[in-house]
């Protein structure tokens, strides 16, 4: 499953280019050229990653992303589209995409991001690149418990349904309580790449995480903004 990637793209030339790059990574690529067939395949089968265009016939990529997040919350999704405005990017991330790239794109950057997403999927399943079980680790602070071995997060007795990227982001912040991280540092440490211009990726995931974590997402007590710098995990915010 991890080595299977579904490409939902109606442009045959771009789909072929992506497929070639995936094959270079020794990945198995499946292609659907319309939204409905892509959604059906994504719901019926298991894929390590779904690469999704936004402008598709029958069903839009945003609707597919929304449906997948509802039915398969841990599915890794990367949007790859010509719609590169800030509004489109933020909307895609807010709906649950783990990453967002715009066309035209660098094939090397595409491969790097695919590898990054699949590494996270492997960690989620308890595997390293060499298939040895990872060391069980957990973070327990106040009413918050984060168990990396089971990928479960519990706050005040309630289980939180987090995507893999939301989980990684929270785990990283909670592992360094009260330390302030810039958006660039979080991009590097959680997403695994160094590219300027993708700060909204961090912002959108912080917003989604707060909606699930905070009592009042508009006045966060746990994941706080340090104005002009970035974000921090406030240790005191998780104590009842």
C-alpha positions as CSV (number, residue, x, y, z in Angstrom):
1,X,0.0,0.0,0.0
2,X,2.7,2.5,0.9
3,X,4.4,2.3,-2.5
4,X,1.1,2.8,-4.4
5,X,0.3,6.4,-5.5
6,X,-3.0,7.5,-7.1
7,X,-2.7,10.4,-9.6
8,X,-6.0,12.1,-10.2
9,X,-5.2,14.4,-13.2
10,X,-7.2,15.0,-16.4
11,X,-4.2,16.4,-18.4
12,X,-2.6,13.2,-20.0
13,X,0.8,14.8,-20.6
14,X,1.1,16.0,-17.0
15,X,-0.2,12.7,-15.7
16,X,2.4,10.9,-17.8
17,X,5.2,13.2,-16.4
18,X,4.1,12.5,-12.8
19,X,3.9,8.8,-13.5
20,X,7.5,8.7,-14.9
21,X,8.8,10.6,-11.8
22,X,7.0,8.1,-9.5
23,X,8.5,5.2,-11.4
24,X,11.9,6.7,-10.9
25,X,11.2,6.4,-7.1
26,X,10.3,2.7,-7.7
27,X,6.6,3.5,-6.8
28,X,3.5,2.0,-8.4
29,X,1.4,4.7,-10.0
30,X,-2.3,4.5,-10.7
31,X,-4.0,7.1,-12.8
32,X,-7.6,8.4,-13.1
33,X,-8.5,11.2,-15.5
34,X,-11.7,12.5,-13.9
35,X,-12.9,13.4,-10.5
36,X,-15.6,10.7,-10.1
37,X,-13.3,7.7,-11.1
38,X,-10.5,9.2,-8.9
39,X,-12.8,9.5,-5.9
40,X,-14.1,6.0,-6.4
41,X,-10.6,4.5,-6.6
42,X,-9.4,6.5,-3.6
43,X,-12.3,5.2,-1.5
44,X,-12.1,1.6,-2.7
45,X,-8.3,1.1,-2.5
46,X,-5.5,1.9,-0.2
47,X,-2.8,4.3,-1.4
48,X,0.3,5.6,0.3
49,X,-0.3,9.0,-1.3
50,X,-2.9,10.7,-3.6
51,X,-1.7,13.4,-5.9
52,X,-4.7,15.5,-6.8
53,X,-5.5,18.2,-9.4
54,X,-8.2,20.7,-8.5
55,X,-9.8,21.4,-11.9
56,X,-11.3,18.0,-12.8
57,X,-14.4,16.9,-14.7
58,X,-17.4,15.7,-12.8
59,X,-16.1,16.3,-9.3
60,X,-13.6,19.0,-8.3
61,X,-10.4,18.3,-6.5
62,X,-11.6,20.3,-3.5
63,X,-14.7,18.2,-3.2
64,X,-12.6,15.0,-3.4
65,X,-10.3,16.3,-0.7
66,X,-13.2,17.1,1.5
67,X,-14.8,13.7,1.0
68,X,-11.5,11.8,1.6
69,X,-10.9,13.7,4.8
70,X,-14.3,12.7,6.0
71,X,-14.0,9.0,5.0
72,X,-10.2,8.5,5.3
73,X,-8.8,11.0,7.7
74,X,-5.3,9.6,7.7
75,X,-4.9,9.5,3.9
76,X,-1.9,11.5,2.7
77,X,-3.1,14.0,0.0
78,X,-0.9,16.4,-2.1
79,X,-2.6,18.9,-4.4
80,X,-0.8,19.6,-7.6
81,X,-2.6,22.3,-9.7
82,X,-2.4,25.3,-11.9
83,X,-4.5,27.2,-9.4
84,X,-1.8,29.0,-7.5
85,X,-3.5,32.0,-5.9
86,X,-3.1,32.4,-2.2
87,X,-6.8,31.9,-1.7
88,X,-6.8,28.6,-3.6
89,X,-3.8,27.4,-1.7
90,X,-5.2,28.2,1.7
91,X,-8.6,26.7,0.8
92,X,-6.9,23.5,-0.3
93,X,-4.9,23.2,2.9
94,X,-7.9,24.1,5.1
95,X,-9.9,21.3,3.5
96,X,-7.2,18.8,4.5
97,X,-4.5,18.6,2.0
98,X,-1.1,17.7,3.5
99,X,0.8,19.6,0.8
100,X,0.2,21.9,-2.2
101,X,2.3,22.4,-5.3
102,X,1.5,24.6,-8.3
103,X,2.1,24.0,-12.0
104,X,4.6,24.3,-13.6
105,X,6.6,22.4,-11.1
106,X,10.1,21.1,-10.6
107,X,10.2,17.3,-11.0
108,X,13.0,17.1,-8.4
109,X,10.9,19.1,-5.9
110,X,7.9,16.9,-6.7
111,X,10.0,13.7,-6.0
112,X,11.3,15.2,-2.7
113,X,7.8,16.0,-1.5
114,X,6.5,12.6,-2.5
115,X,9.3,11.0,-0.5
116,X,8.5,13.2,2.4
117,X,4.9,12.3,2.5
118,X,5.6,8.6,2.2
119,X,8.2,8.7,5.0
120,X,5.4,10.1,7.2
121,X,3.1,7.3,6.1
122,X,5.7,4.7,7.0
123,X,6.2,6.3,10.4
124,X,2.5,6.3,10.9
125,X,2.4,2.5,10.3
126,X,5.3,1.9,12.7
127,X,8.0,1.4,10.1
128,X,11.4,3.0,9.3
129,X,12.8,2.9,5.8
130,X,14.5,-0.4,6.7
131,X,11.1,-1.8,7.9
132,X,12.3,-2.2,11.5
133,X,9.7,-1.2,14.2
134,X,10.2,2.3,15.4
135,X,10.8,2.9,19.1
136,X,7.6,3.5,21.0
137,X,7.4,7.1,22.2
138,X,4.8,9.2,23.9
139,X,4.3,12.7,25.1
140,X,2.2,13.3,28.2
141,X,1.7,16.9,29.4
142,X,-1.2,17.7,31.7
143,X,-4.4,16.5,30.1
144,X,-2.8,15.8,26.7
145,X,-1.5,12.4,25.7
146,X,0.2,11.8,22.3
147,X,1.1,8.2,21.6
148,X,3.4,7.9,18.5
149,X,3.2,4.1,18.5
150,X,-0.6,4.0,18.1
151,X,-0.9,7.5,16.4
152,X,-3.5,8.4,19.0
153,X,-4.0,11.8,20.6
154,X,-6.2,12.3,23.7
155,X,-7.1,15.6,25.4
156,X,-9.0,15.5,28.7
157,X,-10.2,12.0,28.0
158,X,-11.4,12.8,24.5
159,X,-9.7,11.2,21.4
160,X,-8.8,13.7,18.7
161,X,-9.1,12.8,15.0
162,X,-6.0,14.2,13.5
163,X,-4.6,13.8,10.0
164,X,-1.0,12.5,9.8
165,X,0.4,16.0,9.3
166,X,-1.6,17.5,12.1
167,X,-0.4,14.7,14.3
168,X,3.2,15.3,13.3
169,X,2.9,19.1,13.8
170,X,1.4,18.7,17.3
171,X,3.9,16.0,18.3
172,X,6.8,18.2,17.2
173,X,5.5,21.3,19.1
174,X,4.6,19.4,22.2
175,X,8.0,17.7,22.2
176,X,9.5,21.2,22.6
177,X,7.1,22.9,25.0
178,X,7.3,26.7,25.3
179,X,9.9,26.9,22.5
180,X,9.1,29.3,19.7
181,X,9.4,28.1,16.1
182,X,9.3,30.1,13.0
183,X,7.2,28.9,10.0
184,X,10.4,28.1,8.1
185,X,11.6,26.0,11.0
186,X,8.3,24.1,11.1
187,X,8.3,23.6,7.3
188,X,11.8,22.1,7.6
189,X,11.2,19.9,10.7
190,X,7.6,18.7,10.0
191,X,7.2,18.8,6.3
192,X,10.9,18.1,5.5
193,X,11.6,20.8,2.9
194,X,13.1,24.2,2.7
195,X,11.1,26.4,0.3
196,X,10.1,30.0,0.8
197,X,6.6,31.0,-0.1
198,X,4.9,28.1,1.6
199,X,4.3,29.7,5.0
200,X,0.6,29.3,4.4
201,X,1.0,25.6,4.6
202,X,2.0,26.0,8.2
203,X,-0.7,28.6,8.9
204,X,-3.5,26.4,7.5
205,X,-2.4,23.4,9.5
206,X,-2.1,25.4,12.7
207,X,-5.7,26.6,12.1
208,X,-7.0,23.1,11.5
209,X,-5.2,21.8,14.6
210,X,-6.6,24.5,16.8
211,X,-10.1,23.8,15.6
212,X,-9.7,20.2,17.0
213,X,-7.5,21.0,20.0
214,X,-8.6,24.3,21.5
215,X,-11.7,25.1,23.5
216,X,-11.9,28.4,21.5
217,X,-9.8,28.3,18.3
218,X,-10.0,32.1,18.1
219,X,-8.4,32.4,21.5
220,X,-5.9,29.5,21.6
221,X,-4.4,28.5,24.9
222,X,-2.3,25.5,23.8
223,X,-0.8,26.3,20.4
224,X,-0.1,30.0,20.6
225,X,1.0,32.6,18.1
226,X,4.1,34.6,19.0
227,X,3.6,37.7,16.9
228,X,6.3,38.5,14.5
229,X,8.1,35.1,15.2
230,X,5.9,32.0,14.8
231,X,4.2,29.5,17.1
232,X,4.8,27.7,20.4
233,X,3.2,24.9,22.4
234,X,2.1,26.5,25.7
235,X,2.6,23.8,28.4
236,X,0.2,25.5,30.9
237,X,-2.7,25.4,28.3
238,X,-3.2,21.6,28.7
239,X,-3.6,21.6,32.5
240,X,-7.3,21.7,33.6
